[in-house]
Amino acid sequence: MLPQELVDLVMDDLASMNDTDTLRNSIYVSRAYHAPARKHVFANLEIVVDESVGSRARRLRKILENDLGLQRGIRSFKMHLSAEKNCEGRFWQHSKDLVAPNSFTRFGVFKEHVLWLTRVVSQAKVRKYSFVVEGSPLYWDTLDRCSQSLMLSICSSPVLETLELVNVLNLPATMITGVPTDGPKGSLHHLVLGKSTVRDEDLH
């Protein structure tokens, strides 16, 4: 049996190469491999909002609730939304091809589980955060206050290095600059604004 220190180094190398498949398989090799491999697998999370988002988010929440170490170890989080998807009837309600107000709160499972995950991410030392919308653009003001607050918290993290916002309109400038605090300054050095806009009044 390999020394635990060597196993940890192997898992670290696999993570640096983004070899997620091998890391996932390593979880089932032995106890020595389980913890370090699992840590890396759950360090990078992505939630795709589609017809099965409720069940997947619920399973992920159950795993994270039972392991605070995994919660603290999250380093990147991507939420991938589609304004064209139908979830339990009609998740997205359209008005002139734009997502209608309170769209996040119209889908109970989404609010309960996915927002819980976002809250966990806001408390972790996330280095990369992505919020990607496909199809019709999403207006910032259509998000409920809880969603806005959590996203602002993530973007204000002093350890955040990469921020990606795609197809989101009328963003507050604080989503990019972070909410002013007396704490350490942010370390953001990679910003992607794909088809996204910032409020005009925030630019003056």
Steps between C-alpha positions, in 0.01 A plus 500: 500500500628846409566752778209743544725796417577349160134424432416862582765624256365274224148634556634857497673435167183353349309807614760735346451317169119524531476121473156483658418152372804344668430691820143370508617144445763541771230563759415129485855359505555497876461709813840656440384633164142582596539822701762682286330403174157603628638835617618584149186372328277729706737797484356598162121502484263569211122516517313473170142618533290260295210261556696293753663784694286435806610140555866570422515804724330305779758218477789744495359686798470175698866417431624845599282519811668184628855625436592854609850440365361473148305822549810688608701348215288636212726705273286561191127516439311530172126545466376435147145617430283470191215744453346260252470196729171377636521370854191361668264666258668835440800609704569810297216741433560724200399858436613636164767227486647606835490306823215629714537628860548253784589216261738353755227464761242337271677166516487376859768232469735747338452748781538242772802305378691704243486817708623296796799398290558863400497596867760234576714629213471857632658380825780301334828636364392480137762612249282472188130582463299466178138593438401408145158550340409344164224621271309812604701738720438524871446841656669546838190665646293186433700305757361491852692684771635180653659399169642848447643517850670160474650577159629837623655325798684256274622778270621704799722219630862616538625165364289500180735495201274426201148630437288400199157655438329407173175640359402693815374855448493811720754369749596722794863612488557333837470160328834585341663727757365320804318658793738745678628367834770579752654157436773397257475616139380259234729291282282490185721490192285323238160641404269368227185698413341313211195683363458662843447865588552722805246758615557836333466694825777289657744604229484872578 
